Amino acid sequence: MLFAGNMVRQPCFDGRREAAWAAARAGAPDGAGYRVVGDLAITDRLMNDAFWVGVYPGLAAEMIDFVAAEIVAACGPPSR
């Protein structure tokens, strides 16, 4: 299972995000929230600009084919 994007922007981090970022940048010890490395600009871009398709291991081939067909229909035929 995979999740991509900026996890610290998820609702479960609301109210703690800015304080934890500040603590992490100040070199706070473990237990001070969560660790952030860098400005997370790429993860923010992925979170905001990617097209997400929900999946789980129990999808049958027919289900995947249906979703793929619906995406193709919504986007139009591929240009050749």
C-alpha positions as CSV (number, residue, x, y, z in Angstrom):
1,M,0.0,0.0,0.0
2,L,1.2,3.4,-0.9
3,F,0.3,7.0,-0.1
4,A,2.1,9.9,-1.8
5,G,1.9,13.5,-1.0
6,N,2.3,15.6,2.1
7,M,1.1,13.6,5.1
8,V,1.5,16.6,7.5
9,R,-1.3,18.3,5.5
10,Q,-3.8,15.6,6.4
11,P,-6.6,16.6,8.8
12,C,-5.2,14.3,11.6
13,F,-2.3,16.7,11.9
14,D,-4.5,19.9,12.3
15,G,-3.7,22.0,15.3
16,R,-0.3,20.4,15.7
17,R,1.2,21.0,12.3
18,E,2.8,24.4,12.7
19,A,4.0,23.8,16.3
20,A,5.5,20.5,15.3
21,W,7.2,22.0,12.2
22,A,8.7,24.7,14.4
23,A,9.8,22.2,17.0
24,A,11.4,19.9,14.3
25,R,13.2,22.8,12.7
26,A,14.5,23.9,16.1
27,G,16.0,20.4,16.7
28,A,13.5,19.3,19.3
29,P,14.0,15.8,20.6
30,D,11.8,12.8,19.7
31,G,8.2,13.1,21.0
32,A,7.9,16.7,20.0
33,G,5.3,15.9,17.2
34,Y,6.8,14.6,14.0
35,R,9.9,15.2,12.0
36,V,9.9,17.3,8.8
37,V,12.9,17.3,6.5
38,G,13.0,20.2,4.1
39,D,10.1,22.4,2.9
40,L,8.1,19.5,1.4
41,A,7.5,21.6,-1.8
42,I,7.5,18.5,-4.0
43,T,5.1,16.6,-1.7
44,D,2.8,19.6,-1.7
45,R,2.8,19.7,-5.5
46,L,2.0,16.0,-5.7
47,M,-0.8,16.4,-3.2
48,N,-2.3,19.3,-5.0
49,D,-1.7,18.5,-8.7
50,A,-1.9,14.7,-8.9
51,F,-4.9,12.7,-10.1
52,W,-5.8,10.2,-7.4
53,V,-7.6,6.9,-8.0
54,G,-8.6,5.0,-4.9
55,V,-7.6,1.3,-5.0
56,Y,-7.4,-1.6,-2.6
57,P,-6.1,-5.2,-2.9
58,G,-9.6,-6.7,-3.3
59,L,-10.3,-5.2,-6.7
60,A,-11.1,-7.7,-9.3
61,A,-9.8,-7.3,-12.9
62,E,-13.3,-6.4,-14.1
63,M,-13.5,-3.6,-11.6
64,I,-10.1,-2.2,-12.6
65,D,-11.1,-2.4,-16.3
66,F,-14.3,-0.5,-15.5
67,V,-12.5,2.3,-13.7
68,A,-9.9,2.5,-16.5
69,A,-12.7,2.7,-19.1
70,E,-14.5,5.4,-17.2
71,I,-11.3,7.5,-16.9
72,V,-10.6,7.1,-20.6
73,A,-14.2,8.1,-21.4
74,A,-14.0,11.2,-19.2
75,C,-10.7,12.3,-20.8
76,G,-11.6,11.5,-24.4
77,P,-9.9,9.2,-26.8
78,P,-6.1,9.3,-27.0
79,S,-4.6,11.4,-29.7
80,R,-2.6,9.6,-32.4
